[in-house]
Amino acid sequence: METAGKLELLSTSHKIARHYGRALYLHPSIQSHIENVTWAETYEKAQELAAAGWAHRSEMPVIETADMEEFKEFIRSSRGSVVDKCPVTFDKKTTMPAKFFRPTQCQIYVDKVFLWLQHKDINRVVSGLHAAPIVASKDYRIIDGHHRWLSSMLSGVSLSAELVEEPMCDVLELAQKFTDSRNIMRNA
């Protein structure tokens, strides 16, 4: 179980977030991005998108990259319990800007994102965001990967996503059942 950060996106201004990022001595390729004049607009857009989230961290499933294939199989085998439409499909190749995704979780921590970005140049950020895709519903609601989403928003790097071809309400319920059935702790 990961612990929560201290600087929550919804209540931390872009000025405080930028100051925190400067204090960490981020890699110059990342630092130059947060010094860009449009960064404040991007940060505020991330706040706007996150404000529409309704779930708390403790309600959200945690699906590790290593568990992704098992999660997909769980979703496919659980079809009759929640969803009775065409077969569930996943699109492994989806890579797109973060601004198209919508957070479900309202508690997203800027300091956790900056700590992840701290020792990475832009190339390592790209590799990290592509190696560990977020999980999202067909309506682009994030199920798992909110901090990766914010990393993508704040660094300007597109991210990879596993899209589950079902609406958010169905996917979230199945994802919670998956993690609960494996005794995977949710975040605090």
N, C-alpha and C positions, 0 to 999 in steps of 0.2 A: 504494500500500500504506500503510495506516494503521499507526502504531506503537502498541505496547501502552502502557497507562497504568502507573501505579505502585501504586495502591491497589486490589488485587484484592478483589472482593466477598467471596470465601470466607474470606479471611484478615484482613479489616479489620472491626473491631467497629463497631457502630452509633454508639458514642460518638466514635470517631476520624472516621468519615464525617461525622457532624453537625458536629464541630469544623472539618473541612475545608470543609464547605459554608458555615459562618459566616464563615470567613476570606475567602471569595470575595465576600462582600457580595452575596448573591443577591437578586433582586427580592423585595420584601416579600411578594408573593403566594406565592412559592415558599418563602421563608424561614419564613413562618408555618406552612406545611405541615410542614416538617422539625422545627419546634419543637413540633408537636402531640405529645401523649403517646402516641398510637398509632403514630407514625412508627417507633419502635424495633421494635414488633411487625411492621410492614410490612417493614422492612429485614431482620429475621431470617427472615421468610417468604421474601423474595427469596433469601437465603442458602440456605435449605432447598431451594428449587426449583432453584437453580443447582448445588447439590451433587449433584444427580442427573444433571447434564450429564456427558458422557464425552469429548467432542471438544475438542481444543485449537484455539485461534484459527487456527493454521496449516493446519488440516484443513478449515476452514469456507469455503464459497464466499462471495464478495462480489457481491451483485446490486444494482447501482445502480437507483434509481427509473427513470431514463431507459432502462434495459435491460429493464424488466419485460415489455413486450409481446413483445420478441424472446425472452425467457426462456420465456414462456408458449407461444409457437409452437414453440420447441425441445422443450419437454416434450411437446406434442401430437404432434410429428413423430417423437419417439423412442419412442413407445409399444411397438413390437414388441421393442425391445432389452431392456427391463426389465419392463414391465408389460403384461399381456394381459387387461385387464378392460374395463369400459365406458369410454367416452371420458373423458378427464381434464377436469375442470371447475374453474374458479376462481370464488370468490365475492368480487367487488370490494367489496361493501358491508359486509363484516364489521367491526364495531367493537365491542370488548368490553374489559372490565377485564383488565389484564395478568396477574392472578392465575390466569386460566384457561389460560394458555400455559405450556409447559414448555421451559426452555432445553436445548439440545443441547450447547452450548459451556460448558465449565466455567470459562473465563477471561473474566471480565467485570469491567471496571474502573470503580469508583465515581468516580474523579477525572475520567475522560473524560465521564461523565454530568453531573457538576456543572459542568464547563467548558462543556458544551453548554447547560445550563440557565442559566448565569451571567447573560446579558444578556437574558433572556426573562421577560416576565410570564406569568401562567397562560394568557392567551389565545394568546400566541405558542407556548407549549408545545403547547396543543391543536392549533393549525394545523400545527405541525411534525410532530406524531405522526400526524396524519391525512393530511398531504401525502405522507409517505414511509412507506407501509405496510410492516410486517414481512412476511416470507414464512414460512408455516407449513404443516405437513402436516395431513391430516384429523384426526390424533390430537393436534393443537395443539402439536406439537413445532416449535420455532423453527429455521428453516433459515438465515435472514438477518435481522438486526435485534436482536441481543441487547442492545446498548446502548440502543436505542429502547425495548425491553421494560423494561429497568431504569429508564429515565427515566420511563416510564409508572408503574411500581410506586412509585417514590419521590415522584412528584409527585401521584399519585392520579388521573391523567387516563387515560381509556380510550384504547386505540390501535386503529388500523386494521390489518387484516391481509388479505393475499392468501392464501387457503387453497387449497392444491393437494389435490384429492380423492384422494390416494394416501397410503399409510403412509410414515412417516419414512424407512425404509431405502431405499425406491425413490426418493423425492424427493431425498434427500441425494446419492445416486449420480448422478442426472440433473443436479442443480444443479452438482456438481463437474465433470461432463463439459461442461456449458455454459460455465462460467467458464474451464476449461482450454482448450476449443476456441477461445476468444477471447483467450487469453493474458492473462486478467485475474488479476493477482497476488492471492494470498490474504493475509490479514493476518499480520503478524509476531507 
